[in-house]
Amino acid sequence: MSLMPVAEALEKLLSGVDTLETEFAALERANGRTLAENLVSKRTQPPFAASAMDGYAIRHEDVADGCAVLDVIGEAPAGHGYSGKVEKGQTVRIFTGAPLPDGADTILIQENAQRLDDRISVLEIPPQGAYVRPAGLDFQKDQVLLEPPLKLTYRHLALAAAMNYPEVPVARRPSVAILATGDELVRPGTEPGPDQIIASNHAGIAGLVEDCGGLPLDLGISPDDPVELAHHVRRAITEKADILVTLGGASVGDHDLVQDVLGQEGMDLAFWRIAMRPGKPLMAGRLGSTRVLGLPGNPVSSLVCGLLFLKPLIHRMLGSSSGATAPRPAVLGGDLPENDRRQDYVRSTLHEDADGRLVATPFSKQDSSMLALLARSGALIVRPPHAPALKAGSSVDVLVL
């Protein structure tokens, strides 16, 4: 069976994937969510001309010709504007954020005023309009300020609050059921048997799902038993998972049962086996309304495939048009041999040289079981199929981790 190119597999995976429905999230629970609709300002900010400093609200024409003495006729703290009008020779004590009184056009900061009882002397003449924030300085009513698909951060939430939104429309977070498979696996914190290992993939994939805006659902570990495996798969369907991610068991060995069991449960297989390293035994399909992504069992293969395929799948469900992580140019920090028919993703360190260029230095070992190297990696060097040998200093594309 021929191997499918990475780009073709990604296109097939994302074909027909729709944005999930819109729901509303309170601002305090919307951080990291994906905006689903335009946010149009409900008000003008600031809604009135306001003082930017503590001082005195004055008429600039009263001080334009030289130092002046003004009568203090009132006070305007924030939240309690002065209701009268500032006439010739008058001033109002004002505080930051308070509305500028009628008749005044300038703020004399308190450091430049000398007060004695109810009069002040102007020590330094400010420019006209000094320290006045005009109405609408930040934004106007009915202005579109936030547009989808935007991953909301603390900055956007503060703006939404200022626009008078207590909640925001967001794309529903996709539920991603994660199922590890294999008799050899035990959970972290468990003492493994003599022929067992600690399961690690599910923790990394769950973290990736959260980083991408999804909701991980841990289905645990299924033994290499068709009945048990089918039970776990049915649970994903019962839980209405948008995506089912299986970890391991999708290859062609006697104990690789995932593809057969999924087929018996009704999965429509989209593709299997990709021309990439690590990650050749990647599988994708559809089980009813649930998208299925079968990741390899080797830890590094699983996480690299998650980055290249699961991440854009989640993004598409959230309404984002972004695909796989975009490559960036870098300089090769060590020699690389020629490549075969598969697209390689080579773990490497990453640093910036004196000229500001990214330098990617590949590790000498690239075994797909070595998580420690992946944890130390700053990037994956992308090596196209049949790429020639490269010397240090050559240009390469990298995926920054």
Buried (B, 14 or more C-beta within 10 A) or exposed (E): EEBBBBEEBBEEBBEEBEBBEBEEBEBEEBEBBBBBBEBEBEBBBBEEBBBBBBBBBBBBEBBEEEEBBBEBBBEBBBEEBBEBEBEEBBBBBBBBBBBBBBBBBBBBBBEBBEBEEEEBEBEEBBEBEBBBBEBBBBBEBEBEBBEBBBBBEEEBBEBBEBBEBEBBBBBBBBBBBBBBBBBBBBBEEEEEEEEBEBBBBBBBBBEBBBEBBBBBBBBEBBBBBEEBBBEBBEBBBEEEBBBBBBBBBBBEEEBBBBBEBBEEBEBEBBBBBBBBBBBBBBBBBBBEEBBBBBBBBBBBBBBBBBBBBBBBBBBBBBBBEEBBBEBBEBBBBBEBEEBEEBBBBBBBBBEEEEEEEBBBBBBEEBEBEBBEBBEEBBBBBBBEBEBEEBEEEBEBBBBBB
